[in-house]
Amino acid sequence: MSSEMNEALQALATERNISVDTLYSALAEALTTAYKKQPDALGFAWVSIDTETFEIRVFAQEVDEDGEPYGEEFDVTPDDFGRIAATTTRQVMTQRIREAEREQKYEEYAGREGDIVTGIIQQSDSRYTLLDLGRVEALLPQSEQVNYERPEPGDRVKAYIVEVRRTAKGPQIVVSRTHPGLIKRLFELEVPEIAEGVVEIKACAREPGHRTKIAVWSNDQNVDPVGSCVGARGARVRMVVTELKGEKIDIVPFSDDPADFVMKALQPAKVKEVRIDFEKRVADVIVPDFQLSLAIGKEGQNARLATRLTGFRVDIRSESDVAEQEAYERTYANDSYADGEWIVSAEGEQLWKPADGSAPMTIAEWEEMQNRDSPPELEAAELAQELEIELVEEAVEEVLDAEIAEAIEEVTELIAELEVDEEEAELDEIAELSDPDADSATSDTAPEA
């Protein structure tokens, strides 16, 4: 009997992938539960199983008023305990085995948060999608799915493990297709340098389904981090893009200099200057006028990704805007009246309220203030502008005069040519008219001669 039971337990343990000790423990707990259901059962009792002979014995101890056991243990095995055990063990054993399997599955995935798994889509609805991972199923909520992706049953996809929950029905594994960690794990699979630690992904910013920016760094100066991630003819990054259903990926080199890092994060736009405010965590970026739309990106996408990648709020301005702002500040640096707002008094009169807190001004006083003597810098600028306008006007007049004189000369020559042509035409006509008379005159005088 003992050998048959051991063989049965060994086979069950192999089939369920559970240790034999776990089965013996579950069997002992099941028999203990069965004994305590007896009418004369003692409160503090336990079952002992001899793994060699498979002999089952029940032992117990007396308990005091506080419920604490005392004295020596004694054997209280009932005479018909074998029959009782046979009728009650099956259900408890089945339950214990299921619990052991659930615990084993949970332990298998409990430490894998942040890992990547490959699953087959089982079913999908408006709330979530189920992925078959083999022994367990993973839950892909709608919030963790890319908007335009339409998963079909039977498709094989990779997902990022966000959380592993312990439930009564077994482990519940929550995965994501939108998490930035998915990008890092996919590059680890495709780029050996990242898996070995030679190249690191320092930062990642993603708008799922549209665009992703990653900043890479090399611990070996002989290894190009960007080239390692791109691969020969873009083979490595192409594999990641294919898995992400065509999502664009920008790979930029990481830099310890915040200004340089912001400049590289805005690629492919060319940046002229970056001014960093470390207290406010703001990066003021100046770009050429023709690069402004490229630096901002479609609906501000490039600027948003650069902000998430660098940790600085990115404010992008064109060179012309910066020049106008600096000129304004130089001109009106000491003029408090230039900053303020228009208000309406209690009498309904429109007044200008300066920002420095001084008394409001009427429209006439405001116009007088506007027409006051300009600062030296402004006067110089106005004089230079006037002089430039005069020079331009003179140059235009000279060009116009030269063009008019040339046109007059051409018209005069054309008129002269027309007059000559007309005179020649008149002479030809006169000659044609005079020739017939000469012929007739010659014919009349000939006979007389």
Secondary structure, DSSP 8 states (H G I E B T S, - for coil): -HHHHHHHHHHHHHHHT--HHHHHHHHHHHHHHHHHTSTT--SSEEEEE-TTT--EEEEEEEE-TTS-EEEEEEE---TTHHHHHHHHHHHHHHHHHHHHHHHHHHHHHHT-TT-EEEEEEEEE-SSEEEEE-SSSEEEEEGGGS-TT----TT-EEEEEEEEEEEETTEEEEEEESS-HHHHHHHHHHH-HHHHHTSEEEEEEEEETTTEEEEEEEESSTTS-HHHHHH-GGGHHHHHHHHHTTS-EEEEEE--SSHHHHHHHHTTTS--SEEEEETTTTEEEEEE-GGGHHHHH-GGGHHHHHHHHHHSSEEEEEEHHHHHHHHHHHHHSTT-GGGSEEEEE-TTS-EEEEETT----B-HHHHHHHHTS---HHHHHHHHHHHHHHHHHHHHHHHHHHHHHHHHHHHHHHHHHHHHHHHHHHHHHHHHHHHHHHHHHHHHHHHHH-
